Amino acid sequence: MVQQAVDLSVVVVSADGGQMLQHCLESVYAAGDGIALEVICVDDASEDGTPEQIREKFPEVQLVCNQFKQTYPITNNQGVRQARGRYVAIVNDDVIVAPDAWRQLVEFLDGHPQAGAASPRLHNDDGTVQPCVRRFPDLGAALAQSVDLHRIWPANPWTRRYYADDFDYNQTQSAPAIGTTCYVMRRECWEDVGGLDERFPINFCDHDLNWRINEAGWQVWLVAEAEALHYGGQTMGRLTLRQLWDMHRGMWLMYRKHYWPRRNLLVNGLVTVGIGLRFLYKCDLRILGLDRVIARLPRAHRRRA
């Protein structure tokens, strides 16, 4: 029997996703009119009955169940290995995809052969734009962001550049890096760069992917006409000590992989020490409860009118 050609394979990874995952899957299918769509859900060792709910309510979903929890790169790569589409979308389970978004993204990629990846414009649930474009940080931006200068002095030039404050989200255009919250990749591009690097935790694995896409000669685009709602991006605040460890491990891996060969030994040593001190500083804030104070400061890099 000849299988139908698939335009887009959507991979959704979830752990105890519950009702939010169901809303996500409903929106994924509703946004698929006009294209051949398949959906792959990777359940990461849920304990709330999510796999049974998916089998009952979405029998057409290809369900992959992990017995033990895995990392974000591993689970997404699991899903993509099952995919047959010309394009592959990585979608967080706290995303609601707007109607017609998949068709708009597929048509855009069809018409722009150098575009290796594309993202819709993301929104918070209050209607504000959720900035998802980043530039690759230099040492000045890394230092300024480490001491939360982007909250104390939002107009500082170092983090403004990193957070791409000058990026116009009303215009479809290429971008240096976009988070993989709702991220569509051309299959040739995915295979060219090798997917997500499974050595990374969730932190910085998307930055690494974007770097490799650019390095391989592909382009990353934000398609303003396509839209999606993302709940999770506005809730990030206080991190556990384990999450802080993963963040700094990802930061170190990113530096070691892409910046280390371009710097001299002295700079590399100073950056290594700096990442360690940043981890200790953030842990102290968490233990003393001072991160609660910082969490109340403005977060312009997460909301834009």
QUITA-V375682 format. One record per run of one state. SS is the DSSP state (H for helix, E for strand, C for the rest). FROM is the first residue (numbers start at 1). LEN is the number of residues. If there is no record, write none. Layout:
ss->SS from->FROM len->LEN
ss->SS from->FROM len->LEN
This chain:
ss->C from->1 len->7
ss->E from->8 len->7
ss->C from->15 len->3
ss->H from->18 len->13
ss->C from->31 len->6
ss->E from->37 len->8
ss->C from->45 len->5
ss->H from->50 len->8
ss->C from->58 len->4
ss->E from->62 len->5
ss->C from->67 len->5
ss->H from->72 len->10
ss->C from->82 len->5
ss->E from->87 len->6
ss->C from->93 len->2
ss->E from->95 len->3
ss->C from->98 len->3
ss->H from->101 len->11
ss->C from->112 len->3
ss->E from->115 len->9
ss->C from->124 len->5
ss->E from->129 len->1
ss->C from->130 len->3
ss->E from->133 len->2
ss->C from->135 len->4
ss->H from->139 len->8
ss->C from->147 len->2
ss->H from->149 len->4
ss->C from->153 len->4
ss->H from->157 len->6
ss->C from->163 len->10
ss->E from->173 len->3
ss->C from->176 len->1
ss->E from->177 len->2
ss->C from->179 len->3
ss->E from->182 len->5
ss->H from->187 len->7
ss->C from->194 len->11
ss->H from->205 len->11
ss->C from->216 len->3
ss->E from->219 len->12
ss->C from->231 len->1
ss->H from->232 len->3
ss->C from->235 len->6
ss->H from->241 len->22
ss->C from->263 len->2
ss->H from->265 len->24
ss->C from->289 len->2
ss->H from->291 len->5
ss->C from->296 len->4
ss->H from->300 len->3
ss->C from->303 len->1
ss->E from->304 len->1
ss->C from->305 len->1
